[in-house]
Amino acid sequence: MPSRAVGILFSLVGASAIAVAVWGAMLPAQFAVPPELSIPGRDWEQSWLVGCSILGIVGVATLVGGAVLALRKWWGLLPLAAATTLLAVFPWVLRFGNEALYSFEAPHPLETAVFALASVILLVTFLQKTQARVDA
């Protein structure tokens, strides 16, 4: 598949992620956790907004990477690799910092493996294309 089409596809995915992040950031008031179910010393709404912020950052990186790929520049793979690396690492950072208390924050090994593999594939592709000096 030509990189222009792949770039447009990634741009659409990034724009969708941004839209979901913005929409999700407006939801916490509707889904407030009752006081008896909340975790003491932990703000559910803040955790949700951090998750939405990470999704928004990933969306921006994906949108930028896709747009650059659509312009036939291989360095567009770098923001995509950064986005997938963030998705692979962030839940584990929360877990090891004792901050992952809700199920949407918990790391899942299969999810981590998929995102890590995607990051490696993107970086290897970037390195191969730049060493071969191939235009998209």
URZIFEN-V725735 format. One record per residue. SS is DSSP state (hx for helix, st for strand, lp for the rest). PHI is phi as a letter, one per 20 degrees, with the letter a starting at -180 (NA if undefined). PSI is psi in whole degrees, 0 to 359 (NA if undefined). Layout:
SS_PHI_PSI / SS_PHI_PSI
//
This chain:
lp_NA_132 / lp_f_148 / hx_f_335 / hx_f_314 / hx_f_319 / hx_f_318 / hx_f_317 / hx_f_319 / hx_f_313 / hx_f_323 / hx_f_319 / hx_f_320 / hx_f_317 / hx_f_317 / hx_f_322 / hx_f_319 / hx_f_320 / hx_f_316 / hx_f_317 / hx_f_321 / hx_f_317 / hx_f_316 / hx_f_315 / hx_f_327 / hx_f_341 / lp_e_356 / lp_e_335 / lp_g_324 / lp_f_328 / lp_f_333 / lp_d_41 / lp_f_138 / lp_e_129 / lp_f_147 / lp_g_325 / lp_f_341 / lp_e_350 / lp_f_157 / lp_e_127 / lp_g_135 / lp_m_12 / lp_c_129 / lp_e_111 / hx_g_318 / hx_f_320 / hx_f_318 / hx_f_318 / hx_f_317 / hx_f_326 / hx_f_317 / hx_f_317 / hx_f_323 / hx_f_317 / hx_f_317 / hx_f_321 / hx_f_318 / hx_f_316 / hx_f_320 / hx_f_317 / hx_f_315 / hx_f_320 / hx_f_319 / hx_f_315 / hx_f_313 / hx_f_317 / hx_f_319 / hx_f_320 / hx_f_319 / hx_f_322 / hx_f_334 / lp_e_7 / lp_m_40 / lp_d_124 / lp_f_340 / lp_f_352 / hx_f_342 / hx_f_335 / hx_f_313 / hx_f_328 / hx_f_318 / hx_f_321 / hx_f_320 / hx_f_314 / hx_f_327 / hx_f_318 / hx_f_317 / hx_f_329 / hx_f_324 / hx_e_324 / hx_g_314 / hx_f_327 / hx_f_326 / hx_f_317 / hx_f_318 / hx_f_312 / hx_f_340 / lp_e_10 / lp_l_34 / lp_d_346 / lp_e_94 / lp_d_341 / lp_d_155 / hx_f_329 / hx_f_348 / hx_e_347 / lp_f_139 / lp_f_146 / lp_c_125 / hx_g_320 / hx_f_317 / hx_f_316 / hx_f_316 / hx_f_318 / hx_f_313 / hx_f_323 / hx_f_318 / hx_f_318 / hx_f_319 / hx_f_315 / hx_f_315 / hx_f_316 / hx_f_316 / hx_f_318 / hx_f_318 / hx_f_317 / hx_g_313 / hx_f_319 / hx_f_317 / hx_f_323 / hx_f_324 / hx_f_324 / hx_e_352 / lp_l_47 / lp_e_134 / lp_e_151 / lp_f_NA
//
